[in-house]
Amino acid sequence: MDFVSLNESFSPLQKLTSSPLLLHVHEILSSEDADTKIAINITDKPDLFSLLLVTTNAKENYWNMHIFYMDQVEKHNKEYRYHTFSNNESIHLHNCLSQLFK
């Protein structure tokens, strides 16, 4: 996953139509410090939309993963699910899922 500066981050988002989800992403990005680096991964299919936003700031020593998800029904109703995880929470989640899917 390639990280870019906060100023470079909006280009993938410009392709998306305005929605409550997109406003939420912009709120997260607007709250970040200028030193923050981000990575965005978007999957947009008829039956599934997901957006992974990772924010990291070495100066302030944090890393967060934000996951947005919509299935077909949620997409139609302009609703979405959202979860955020810190670095430690992400590691714990990864370990739990690794054990589950052994």
Chimera marker file (.cmm) of the C-alpha trace (Angstrom):
<marker_set name="trace">
<marker id="1" x="0.000" y="0.000" z="0.000" r="1" g="1" b="0" radius="0.5"/>
<marker id="2" x="1.506" y="3.318" z="-1.074" r="1" g="1" b="0" radius="0.5"/>
<marker id="3" x="1.167" y="6.269" z="1.268" r="1" g="1" b="0" radius="0.5"/>
<marker id="4" x="0.765" y="9.809" z="-0.047" r="1" g="1" b="0" radius="0.5"/>
<marker id="5" x="0.607" y="13.198" z="1.581" r="1" g="1" b="0" radius="0.5"/>
<marker id="6" x="-2.715" y="14.548" z="2.726" r="1" g="1" b="0" radius="0.5"/>
<marker id="7" x="-2.815" y="17.010" z="-0.206" r="1" g="1" b="0" radius="0.5"/>
<marker id="8" x="-2.445" y="14.219" z="-2.751" r="1" g="1" b="0" radius="0.5"/>
<marker id="9" x="-5.146" y="12.085" z="-1.170" r="1" g="1" b="0" radius="0.5"/>
<marker id="10" x="-8.272" y="13.552" z="-2.680" r="1" g="1" b="0" radius="0.5"/>
<marker id="11" x="-7.746" y="12.387" z="-6.288" r="1" g="1" b="0" radius="0.5"/>
<marker id="12" x="-9.269" y="8.873" z="-5.867" r="1" g="1" b="0" radius="0.5"/>
<marker id="13" x="-12.158" y="10.388" z="-3.924" r="1" g="1" b="0" radius="0.5"/>
<marker id="14" x="-13.031" y="12.829" z="-6.718" r="1" g="1" b="0" radius="0.5"/>
<marker id="15" x="-14.326" y="9.930" z="-8.819" r="1" g="1" b="0" radius="0.5"/>
<marker id="16" x="-16.991" y="9.079" z="-6.217" r="1" g="1" b="0" radius="0.5"/>
<marker id="17" x="-20.439" y="10.619" z="-6.133" r="1" g="1" b="0" radius="0.5"/>
<marker id="18" x="-21.356" y="12.756" z="-3.165" r="1" g="1" b="0" radius="0.5"/>
<marker id="19" x="-22.803" y="10.711" z="-0.303" r="1" g="1" b="0" radius="0.5"/>
<marker id="20" x="-22.880" y="10.570" z="3.499" r="1" g="1" b="0" radius="0.5"/>
<marker id="21" x="-19.999" y="8.084" z="3.336" r="1" g="1" b="0" radius="0.5"/>
<marker id="22" x="-17.866" y="10.454" z="1.270" r="1" g="1" b="0" radius="0.5"/>
<marker id="23" x="-18.638" y="13.303" z="3.665" r="1" g="1" b="0" radius="0.5"/>
<marker id="24" x="-17.503" y="11.086" z="6.550" r="1" g="1" b="0" radius="0.5"/>
<marker id="25" x="-14.197" y="10.365" z="4.765" r="1" g="1" b="0" radius="0.5"/>
<marker id="26" x="-13.668" y="14.087" z="4.164" r="1" g="1" b="0" radius="0.5"/>
<marker id="27" x="-14.351" y="14.781" z="7.867" r="1" g="1" b="0" radius="0.5"/>
<marker id="28" x="-11.653" y="12.282" z="8.848" r="1" g="1" b="0" radius="0.5"/>
<marker id="29" x="-9.162" y="13.762" z="6.388" r="1" g="1" b="0" radius="0.5"/>
<marker id="30" x="-9.977" y="17.317" z="7.477" r="1" g="1" b="0" radius="0.5"/>
<marker id="31" x="-9.235" y="16.427" z="11.093" r="1" g="1" b="0" radius="0.5"/>
<marker id="32" x="-5.763" y="15.110" z="10.271" r="1" g="1" b="0" radius="0.5"/>
<marker id="33" x="-2.525" y="17.019" z="10.808" r="1" g="1" b="0" radius="0.5"/>
<marker id="34" x="-0.562" y="18.269" z="7.772" r="1" g="1" b="0" radius="0.5"/>
<marker id="35" x="2.184" y="15.681" z="8.495" r="1" g="1" b="0" radius="0.5"/>
<marker id="36" x="-0.241" y="12.784" z="8.093" r="1" g="1" b="0" radius="0.5"/>
<marker id="37" x="0.276" y="10.303" z="5.265" r="1" g="1" b="0" radius="0.5"/>
<marker id="38" x="-2.633" y="8.284" z="3.923" r="1" g="1" b="0" radius="0.5"/>
<marker id="39" x="-3.430" y="5.312" z="1.731" r="1" g="1" b="0" radius="0.5"/>
<marker id="40" x="-6.805" y="4.685" z="0.106" r="1" g="1" b="0" radius="0.5"/>
<marker id="41" x="-8.126" y="1.514" z="-1.500" r="1" g="1" b="0" radius="0.5"/>
<marker id="42" x="-11.567" y="1.611" z="-3.134" r="1" g="1" b="0" radius="0.5"/>
<marker id="43" x="-13.625" y="-1.292" z="-4.485" r="1" g="1" b="0" radius="0.5"/>
<marker id="44" x="-16.801" y="-0.248" z="-6.280" r="1" g="1" b="0" radius="0.5"/>
<marker id="45" x="-18.912" y="-3.049" z="-7.771" r="1" g="1" b="0" radius="0.5"/>
<marker id="46" x="-22.689" y="-3.246" z="-8.287" r="1" g="1" b="0" radius="0.5"/>
<marker id="47" x="-23.186" y="-5.478" z="-5.226" r="1" g="1" b="0" radius="0.5"/>
<marker id="48" x="-20.373" y="-4.156" z="-3.019" r="1" g="1" b="0" radius="0.5"/>
<marker id="49" x="-18.607" y="-0.926" z="-2.181" r="1" g="1" b="0" radius="0.5"/>
<marker id="50" x="-15.678" y="-0.778" z="0.202" r="1" g="1" b="0" radius="0.5"/>
<marker id="51" x="-13.230" y="1.940" z="1.051" r="1" g="1" b="0" radius="0.5"/>
<marker id="52" x="-10.142" y="1.375" z="3.170" r="1" g="1" b="0" radius="0.5"/>
<marker id="53" x="-8.493" y="4.526" z="4.491" r="1" g="1" b="0" radius="0.5"/>
<marker id="54" x="-5.236" y="4.249" z="6.429" r="1" g="1" b="0" radius="0.5"/>
<marker id="55" x="-3.899" y="7.342" z="8.189" r="1" g="1" b="0" radius="0.5"/>
<marker id="56" x="-0.432" y="7.422" z="9.706" r="1" g="1" b="0" radius="0.5"/>
<marker id="57" x="1.623" y="10.124" z="11.344" r="1" g="1" b="0" radius="0.5"/>
<marker id="58" x="5.202" y="9.276" z="12.363" r="1" g="1" b="0" radius="0.5"/>
<marker id="59" x="5.647" y="12.607" z="14.135" r="1" g="1" b="0" radius="0.5"/>
<marker id="60" x="2.667" y="11.942" z="16.430" r="1" g="1" b="0" radius="0.5"/>
<marker id="61" x="3.272" y="8.166" z="16.413" r="1" g="1" b="0" radius="0.5"/>
<marker id="62" x="-0.119" y="6.822" z="15.351" r="1" g="1" b="0" radius="0.5"/>
<marker id="63" x="-1.639" y="4.615" z="12.691" r="1" g="1" b="0" radius="0.5"/>
<marker id="64" x="-5.379" y="4.133" z="12.095" r="1" g="1" b="0" radius="0.5"/>
<marker id="65" x="-7.344" y="1.989" z="9.680" r="1" g="1" b="0" radius="0.5"/>
<marker id="66" x="-10.851" y="3.135" z="8.697" r="1" g="1" b="0" radius="0.5"/>
<marker id="67" x="-13.097" y="0.670" z="6.859" r="1" g="1" b="0" radius="0.5"/>
<marker id="68" x="-16.291" y="1.725" z="5.077" r="1" g="1" b="0" radius="0.5"/>
<marker id="69" x="-18.557" y="-0.920" z="3.577" r="1" g="1" b="0" radius="0.5"/>
<marker id="70" x="-21.888" y="-1.034" z="1.725" r="1" g="1" b="0" radius="0.5"/>
<marker id="71" x="-23.674" y="-4.043" z="0.338" r="1" g="1" b="0" radius="0.5"/>
<marker id="72" x="-26.280" y="-3.681" z="-2.411" r="1" g="1" b="0" radius="0.5"/>
<marker id="73" x="-29.165" y="-2.822" z="-0.043" r="1" g="1" b="0" radius="0.5"/>
<marker id="74" x="-27.115" y="-0.333" z="1.972" r="1" g="1" b="0" radius="0.5"/>
<marker id="75" x="-25.870" y="1.233" z="-1.245" r="1" g="1" b="0" radius="0.5"/>
<marker id="76" x="-29.441" y="1.700" z="-2.470" r="1" g="1" b="0" radius="0.5"/>
<marker id="77" x="-30.470" y="3.260" z="0.877" r="1" g="1" b="0" radius="0.5"/>
<marker id="78" x="-27.311" y="5.421" z="1.055" r="1" g="1" b="0" radius="0.5"/>
<marker id="79" x="-26.323" y="3.747" z="4.316" r="1" g="1" b="0" radius="0.5"/>
<marker id="80" x="-22.955" y="2.280" z="5.206" r="1" g="1" b="0" radius="0.5"/>
<marker id="81" x="-21.043" y="0.428" z="7.877" r="1" g="1" b="0" radius="0.5"/>
<marker id="82" x="-17.935" y="1.957" z="9.390" r="1" g="1" b="0" radius="0.5"/>
<marker id="83" x="-15.195" y="0.601" z="11.640" r="1" g="1" b="0" radius="0.5"/>
<marker id="84" x="-11.936" y="2.136" z="12.746" r="1" g="1" b="0" radius="0.5"/>
<marker id="85" x="-8.957" y="0.355" z="14.270" r="1" g="1" b="0" radius="0.5"/>
<marker id="86" x="-5.720" y="1.589" z="15.791" r="1" g="1" b="0" radius="0.5"/>
<marker id="87" x="-2.441" y="-0.151" z="15.000" r="1" g="1" b="0" radius="0.5"/>
<marker id="88" x="-2.688" y="-2.365" z="18.105" r="1" g="1" b="0" radius="0.5"/>
<marker id="89" x="-6.335" y="-3.200" z="17.439" r="1" g="1" b="0" radius="0.5"/>
<marker id="90" x="-5.489" y="-4.099" z="13.816" r="1" g="1" b="0" radius="0.5"/>
<marker id="91" x="-2.735" y="-6.459" z="14.946" r="1" g="1" b="0" radius="0.5"/>
<marker id="92" x="-5.080" y="-8.110" z="17.457" r="1" g="1" b="0" radius="0.5"/>
<marker id="93" x="-7.828" y="-8.434" z="14.825" r="1" g="1" b="0" radius="0.5"/>
<marker id="94" x="-5.351" y="-9.960" z="12.364" r="1" g="1" b="0" radius="0.5"/>
<marker id="95" x="-4.212" y="-12.489" z="14.976" r="1" g="1" b="0" radius="0.5"/>
<marker id="96" x="-7.808" y="-13.419" z="15.850" r="1" g="1" b="0" radius="0.5"/>
<marker id="97" x="-8.785" y="-13.865" z="12.206" r="1" g="1" b="0" radius="0.5"/>
<marker id="98" x="-5.627" y="-15.883" z="11.507" r="1" g="1" b="0" radius="0.5"/>
<marker id="99" x="-6.552" y="-18.274" z="14.323" r="1" g="1" b="0" radius="0.5"/>
<marker id="100" x="-10.149" y="-18.477" z="13.144" r="1" g="1" b="0" radius="0.5"/>
<marker id="101" x="-9.270" y="-19.305" z="9.529" r="1" g="1" b="0" radius="0.5"/>
<marker id="102" x="-6.435" y="-21.795" z="10.188" r="1" g="1" b="0" radius="0.5"/>
<link id1="1" id2="2" r="1" g="1" b="0" radius="0.2"/>
<link id1="2" id2="3" r="1" g="1" b="0" radius="0.2"/>
<link id1="3" id2="4" r="1" g="1" b="0" radius="0.2"/>
<link id1="4" id2="5" r="1" g="1" b="0" radius="0.2"/>
<link id1="5" id2="6" r="1" g="1" b="0" radius="0.2"/>
<link id1="6" id2="7" r="1" g="1" b="0" radius="0.2"/>
<link id1="7" id2="8" r="1" g="1" b="0" radius="0.2"/>
<link id1="8" id2="9" r="1" g="1" b="0" radius="0.2"/>
<link id1="9" id2="10" r="1" g="1" b="0" radius="0.2"/>
<link id1="10" id2="11" r="1" g="1" b="0" radius="0.2"/>
<link id1="11" id2="12" r="1" g="1" b="0" radius="0.2"/>
<link id1="12" id2="13" r="1" g="1" b="0" radius="0.2"/>
<link id1="13" id2="14" r="1" g="1" b="0" radius="0.2"/>
<link id1="14" id2="15" r="1" g="1" b="0" radius="0.2"/>
<link id1="15" id2="16" r="1" g="1" b="0" radius="0.2"/>
<link id1="16" id2="17" r="1" g="1" b="0" radius="0.2"/>
<link id1="17" id2="18" r="1" g="1" b="0" radius="0.2"/>
<link id1="18" id2="19" r="1" g="1" b="0" radius="0.2"/>
<link id1="19" id2="20" r="1" g="1" b="0" radius="0.2"/>
<link id1="20" id2="21" r="1" g="1" b="0" radius="0.2"/>
<link id1="21" id2="22" r="1" g="1" b="0" radius="0.2"/>
<link id1="22" id2="23" r="1" g="1" b="0" radius="0.2"/>
<link id1="23" id2="24" r="1" g="1" b="0" radius="0.2"/>
<link id1="24" id2="25" r="1" g="1" b="0" radius="0.2"/>
<link id1="25" id2="26" r="1" g="1" b="0" radius="0.2"/>
<link id1="26" id2="27" r="1" g="1" b="0" radius="0.2"/>
<link id1="27" id2="28" r="1" g="1" b="0" radius="0.2"/>
<link id1="28" id2="29" r="1" g="1" b="0" radius="0.2"/>
<link id1="29" id2="30" r="1" g="1" b="0" radius="0.2"/>
<link id1="30" id2="31" r="1" g="1" b="0" radius="0.2"/>
<link id1="31" id2="32" r="1" g="1" b="0" radius="0.2"/>
<link id1="32" id2="33" r="1" g="1" b="0" radius="0.2"/>
<link id1="33" id2="34" r="1" g="1" b="0" radius="0.2"/>
<link id1="34" id2="35" r="1" g="1" b="0" radius="0.2"/>
<link id1="35" id2="36" r="1" g="1" b="0" radius="0.2"/>
<link id1="36" id2="37" r="1" g="1" b="0" radius="0.2"/>
<link id1="37" id2="38" r="1" g="1" b="0" radius="0.2"/>
<link id1="38" id2="39" r="1" g="1" b="0" radius="0.2"/>
<link id1="39" id2="40" r="1" g="1" b="0" radius="0.2"/>
<link id1="40" id2="41" r="1" g="1" b="0" radius="0.2"/>
<link id1="41" id2="42" r="1" g="1" b="0" radius="0.2"/>
<link id1="42" id2="43" r="1" g="1" b="0" radius="0.2"/>
<link id1="43" id2="44" r="1" g="1" b="0" radius="0.2"/>
<link id1="44" id2="45" r="1" g="1" b="0" radius="0.2"/>
<link id1="45" id2="46" r="1" g="1" b="0" radius="0.2"/>
<link id1="46" id2="47" r="1" g="1" b="0" radius="0.2"/>
<link id1="47" id2="48" r="1" g="1" b="0" radius="0.2"/>
<link id1="48" id2="49" r="1" g="1" b="0" radius="0.2"/>
<link id1="49" id2="50" r="1" g="1" b="0" radius="0.2"/>
<link id1="50" id2="51" r="1" g="1" b="0" radius="0.2"/>
<link id1="51" id2="52" r="1" g="1" b="0" radius="0.2"/>
<link id1="52" id2="53" r="1" g="1" b="0" radius="0.2"/>
<link id1="53" id2="54" r="1" g="1" b="0" radius="0.2"/>
<link id1="54" id2="55" r="1" g="1" b="0" radius="0.2"/>
<link id1="55" id2="56" r="1" g="1" b="0" radius="0.2"/>
<link id1="56" id2="57" r="1" g="1" b="0" radius="0.2"/>
<link id1="57" id2="58" r="1" g="1" b="0" radius="0.2"/>
<link id1="58" id2="59" r="1" g="1" b="0" radius="0.2"/>
<link id1="59" id2="60" r="1" g="1" b="0" radius="0.2"/>
<link id1="60" id2="61" r="1" g="1" b="0" radius="0.2"/>
<link id1="61" id2="62" r="1" g="1" b="0" radius="0.2"/>
<link id1="62" id2="63" r="1" g="1" b="0" radius="0.2"/>
<link id1="63" id2="64" r="1" g="1" b="0" radius="0.2"/>
<link id1="64" id2="65" r="1" g="1" b="0" radius="0.2"/>
<link id1="65" id2="66" r="1" g="1" b="0" radius="0.2"/>
<link id1="66" id2="67" r="1" g="1" b="0" radius="0.2"/>
<link id1="67" id2="68" r="1" g="1" b="0" radius="0.2"/>
<link id1="68" id2="69" r="1" g="1" b="0" radius="0.2"/>
<link id1="69" id2="70" r="1" g="1" b="0" radius="0.2"/>
<link id1="70" id2="71" r="1" g="1" b="0" radius="0.2"/>
<link id1="71" id2="72" r="1" g="1" b="0" radius="0.2"/>
<link id1="72" id2="73" r="1" g="1" b="0" radius="0.2"/>
<link id1="73" id2="74" r="1" g="1" b="0" radius="0.2"/>
<link id1="74" id2="75" r="1" g="1" b="0" radius="0.2"/>
<link id1="75" id2="76" r="1" g="1" b="0" radius="0.2"/>
<link id1="76" id2="77" r="1" g="1" b="0" radius="0.2"/>
<link id1="77" id2="78" r="1" g="1" b="0" radius="0.2"/>
<link id1="78" id2="79" r="1" g="1" b="0" radius="0.2"/>
<link id1="79" id2="80" r="1" g="1" b="0" radius="0.2"/>
<link id1="80" id2="81" r="1" g="1" b="0" radius="0.2"/>
<link id1="81" id2="82" r="1" g="1" b="0" radius="0.2"/>
<link id1="82" id2="83" r="1" g="1" b="0" radius="0.2"/>
<link id1="83" id2="84" r="1" g="1" b="0" radius="0.2"/>
<link id1="84" id2="85" r="1" g="1" b="0" radius="0.2"/>
<link id1="85" id2="86" r="1" g="1" b="0" radius="0.2"/>
<link id1="86" id2="87" r="1" g="1" b="0" radius="0.2"/>
<link id1="87" id2="88" r="1" g="1" b="0" radius="0.2"/>
<link id1="88" id2="89" r="1" g="1" b="0" radius="0.2"/>
<link id1="89" id2="90" r="1" g="1" b="0" radius="0.2"/>
<link id1="90" id2="91" r="1" g="1" b="0" radius="0.2"/>
<link id1="91" id2="92" r="1" g="1" b="0" radius="0.2"/>
<link id1="92" id2="93" r="1" g="1" b="0" radius="0.2"/>
<link id1="93" id2="94" r="1" g="1" b="0" radius="0.2"/>
<link id1="94" id2="95" r="1" g="1" b="0" radius="0.2"/>
<link id1="95" id2="96" r="1" g="1" b="0" radius="0.2"/>
<link id1="96" id2="97" r="1" g="1" b="0" radius="0.2"/>
<link id1="97" id2="98" r="1" g="1" b="0" radius="0.2"/>
<link id1="98" id2="99" r="1" g="1" b="0" radius="0.2"/>
<link id1="99" id2="100" r="1" g="1" b="0" radius="0.2"/>
<link id1="100" id2="101" r="1" g="1" b="0" radius="0.2"/>
<link id1="101" id2="102" r="1" g="1" b="0" radius="0.2"/>
</marker_set>
